[in-house]
């Protein structure tokens, strides 16, 4: 199964494959805007990660304990922290992890990394209301 896409892989990018942000990045590249050549981890990889860790069920338990209309802001905050912790503790499927690392090496090669950082942005689709998170990972973190 294909999990990671470059511009060459998808001449006609699709939001159902890349997600909205991935699609926008591919469209900006196609329009000739000065953006770095993108590599996008597709929605199927996200689905594999969520399913592999049974996160849909766990998120559902957090979100449907109590009606959101009846929650105080502190309860909503606590639920969001518990959901974030679920993602942080989750394990990446071994084949998916190897595919991600190989793609990063193939795409970026041995070029020096600016501050050794790789910025990532993802949209979490498992929740009824998407949760946006920003992460900055060091290359050694990815190589573990």
ZAFI-91577 format. One record per residue (C-alpha): residue in one letter; x, y negated, z negated. Coordinates in pm, whole numbers, padded with zeros to 5 digits, always signed. Each point is the difference from the previous one (the first is absolute). Example, Ala and Ser with C-alpha at 12.3 -4.5 7.8 and 13.67 -1.06 7.14 Angstrom:
A+01230+00450-00780
S+00137-00344+00066
//
This chain:
X+00000+00000+00000
X+00119-00351+00080
X+00024-00226-00306
X+00233-00281+00101
X-00029-00218+00309
X+00218-00244+00185
X-00112-00233+00278
X+00115+00253+00260
X-00225+00269-00150
X-00323-00191+00044
X-00038-00203+00318
X-00362-00063-00105
X+00011-00035-00380
X-00309+00092-00198
X-00104-00121-00348
X-00125+00348-00092
X+00356+00129+00050
X+00204-00296-00129
X-00233-00182-00237
X-00084-00368+00043
X+00337-00143-00099
X+00190+00250+00214
X-00221-00080+00298
X+00056-00374-00047
X+00378+00049-00018
X-00002+00210+00319
X-00216-00262+00175
X+00236-00281-00103
X+00293+00201+00139
X-00187+00065+00326
X-00080-00372+00028
X+00372-00080-00020
X-00009-00172-00337
X+00334-00002-00184
X-00068+00281-00248
X+00230+00291-00083
X-00067+00313+00202
X-00257+00180-00217
X-00018+00352-00130
X-00334+00087-00156
X-00091+00287-00228
X-00341+00093+00133
X-00329+00053-00175
X+00033+00379+00031
X+00314-00014-00220
X-00192-00200-00257
X-00285+00252+00011
X+00249+00286-00045
X+00157-00177-00300
X-00337-00069-00163
X-00132+00352+00064
X+00327+00168-00106
X-00029-00174-00339
X-00381+00027-00036
X-00016-00377-00036
X-00345-00048+00152
X-00159+00192-00285
X+00211-00175-00264
X-00073-00346+00142
X-00369+00087+00018
X+00004+00089-00370
X+00156-00338-00080
X-00234-00202+00218
X-00326+00168-00089
X+00034+00029-00379
X-00211-00305-00037
X-00170-00238+00241
X+00241-00276+00100
X-00277-00252-00073
X+00000+00115-00361
X+00378-00018-00043
X+00188-00282-00165
X+00301-00129+00189
X+00231+00180-00245
X-00162+00335+00086
X+00041-00066+00372
X+00364-00097-00058
X+00062+00317-00204
X-00161+00218+00269
X+00218-00160+00268
X+00312+00067-00208
X-00100+00364-00049
X-00056+00037+00377
X+00336-00162+00071
X+00164+00246-00240
X-00165+00291+00184
X+00173-00113+00320
X+00333-00061-00172
X+00002+00349-00155
X-00112+00175+00318
X+00246+00208+00201
X+00056-00029+00372
X-00041+00323+00196
X+00349+00134+00082
X-00052+00013+00377
X-00145-00352+00004
X+00287-00134-00211
X+00259+00156+00232
X-00182-00145+00302
X-00004-00349-00154
X+00371+00011-00088
X+00098+00135+00343
X-00202-00273+00171
X+00161-00272-00211
X+00347+00133+00083
X-00086+00033+00370
X-00159-00344+00021
X+00252-00199-00204
X+00312+00211+00052
X+00309-00089-00201
X-00050-00373+00032
X+00071-00190-00320
X-00315-00055-00203
X-00073-00355-00100
X+00010+00024-00379
X-00055+00375+00048
X-00375-00067-00006
X-00276+00141+00214
X-00328-00191-00036
X-00321+00201+00013
X-00360-00109-00002
X-00286+00239-00023
X-00374-00001-00027
X-00144+00259-00231
X-00310+00141+00172
X-00113+00255-00261
X-00184-00258-00207
X-00334-00146+00114
X+00164-00342-00022
X+00348+00013+00153
X+00286-00074-00237
X+00300-00183+00145
X+00343+00069-00137
X+00342-00130+00095
X+00310+00204-00068
X+00366-00055+00059
X+00204+00318-00006
X+00374+00033+00011
X+00142+00238+00256
X+00147+00220-00278
X-00354+00031-00144
X-00115+00128+00337
X+00293+00240+00029
X-00074+00174-00332
//
